[in-house]
Amino acid sequence: MAKEFRFNDSKKYGKQGEREVLDFLSKHMIDIKRVEDVSNDPYYQLRDIDAICYFNNGESMTIEIKTDSHATSGNLVYEVWSSFQEQKPGCMYKTECESLFYYFPETGELFQIKMDLYREWVEQHKDQFKIIHTKNTGWGIEYSSMSYLIPKKMLEVSFGKHINCYNVRQT
C-alpha cells in the first residue's frame, strides 16, 4: 500500500528545511562567500535547483535540497518517478544541480553528495534498493510517485570521502 502525502504540507516542510540548510551554509561554511536562494525563480525551478553557493575563490556550485521527515528510517529517498502514471521523471533524474543536500531536520543530519556521482552510483546498484510508491494529493489532483530507499550506511561506505556529513544542530 502506498503511503499518502498532501502536497501542500510536504511543500511547507520542505521550504522550512531549505531555510535551515541555507542558513547553516551561510553561517558555518567558512569557504562560502554567500548563498543565493533561487528556489522561486522559474528558470531554476525547471532545473530543480534551489540555491547557488558562491565561494571565496570565485567559484560557484548549484545545489538541490531535499528535506526528509523520516530520520530514523535509516534511508534516503531517491525519487525515480514524480508521477508514475504519467512517467514523469523524478527530481533525482531531472535536477541539474552539482550537489545534493539531503537534510533530516529531526536529527540535524545533513548529507552533501555530488549529484553526478550519486546518480551514477544509484543506477549501478538500483537492483539492491527497496522500491516505494507514494500517493500524493493536493489542489484537486492525485498521483503516485516511485522512489528507491537508499540505506544511509551503504551510501556512507560506498562514497567515503565523496560524501560530506554535517550536523546542523551541533554548530
N, C-alpha and C positions, 0 to 999 in steps of 0.2 A: 504494500500500500504506500502511495506517495505521501510524503509529508507536505502539509499545506502552509503557505506563507501568504500574507497580504502584502502586496507590493508597496503600498504607502508606508506601512510600518517598517518594512525592511529598508526602504529608502531613507527614512529618518534615522534609523540605527546606523546605516552606512555613512550618512553625512556626518553624524557625531564622531564616528571612528575616523573619518577623513580629517576632521578638525584636530583631533587628538594627535594623529600621526604627523600632520603638517606642523603643529605646534612643537612636538618633540624634535622634529628635524630642524626647525628654525632655531630652537634654543639650545640643543645639545650636540649637534654635529658641527664640530669646530671648522671643518673644511668647507662648509656651505655658507656662501655669502648671503643668499636669500632664496626663498621658496615662493613660487608663484602658483596660486590655485587657479587652474584653468578648467575646472570641472563644469562650469556653467557656460563655457564657450562652445558653440555648436561645432566649430572646426575640430576641437579636441574631443568632444563627445563622440563624434563619428569614429574617432580613432581609439576610443576607450583609454584616454589619458586624463588623469586627474590633476597632475601638477608637474611643474618643471623646477628642478633644483639647479641653481646657479652656484658654481664653486668659485672659490677664491682664485684659482688658477686660470679662470676664464672659460672653463668647460661647463657643459650643462648635461642634465640627464632627465629624460621624461619618465614619469612614474604612474603606475596604476595602484590604487589602494583598495584592498578587499578587507572588509570587516566581518568577523565571524563570531556569532553568539554561542558557539559550542566549544568552549575552551577545553573541556575535559574529554572530548571525543578522541583526542589523540590524532586527529586528521586535519588536513587542509582540503577544502573543496575546490575541485578543478572543473569549472563548467565547460562541458563539451557542446551542448546544445542549449541555447537560451529559450528556444521554442522547439521542442521535439517534434510536434505536429507539423510545423512549417519548415523544419530542417534549417533553422537559423542558427549559425554558429554561435557558440558561447563566447563570453568575454576572453577566455584564455586563448582562443584562436583568432579573435578579432583585434585584440589590443596591439597597438603599435608601440607600446611603452618599452623602454630599455630595462627598467627594473620594476618588479612586482614587490609591493609591500603588503604582507598578509598579517592582519592585526586581530588579536583576541583581547578586547577591552576588559573582560572579566579578570584576566590574569596579568595584562600588560605586555604579553608576549608579542613581539614584532619580528617577523622574518623578512629579510630582503634577499631576493633571488633575481639573478639576471634572466630576463624573460626568454630570450632565445635559447639559452641552455636548459631552462626549465621545460619549455615546450618540447624540445628535442628529447630530453630525458623521459618525459611522460609518454611520448609516442613509443619509445623503445620498451617501456615497462607497463604499458596500459593493460595488458592481459593479467597483471598481478593485482589490479585495484578493484575494489568493490564499486559497483555502479549504483547510483541512487537516482530516483525520479522525484521531482518536487512539483507539487501542484501550486501554481501561482495565480492569485486573483487580485483584481483591482480595476477601477474605472470601468466596470461592467464587462471585463474580459476575463477569460480563464485560459491558461496554457500550462504545459508541463515542461520543465527543464530537465536535462540529464547531466549528471556530473560524476566524476571519479572521486573517491575518497583516497587521498594521498596520506599515508601514515607519516607523521612528523619524524619518527625515529628513522624510517627508511630514507627520507629526504635528507636528514642531517648526516647520516652515514654516507650516502651516495655523493652529496655535494661537498662535504668537508669545508675547505676554505672558500668555496664558491657560494656559500650562504652566510649571511650575517644575521645573528640573532641578538635582539636587544630586549630590554625590559623597560617599557615606558614608565612604569610605576616606580622604578628604583633610581630615579635621577634627581 
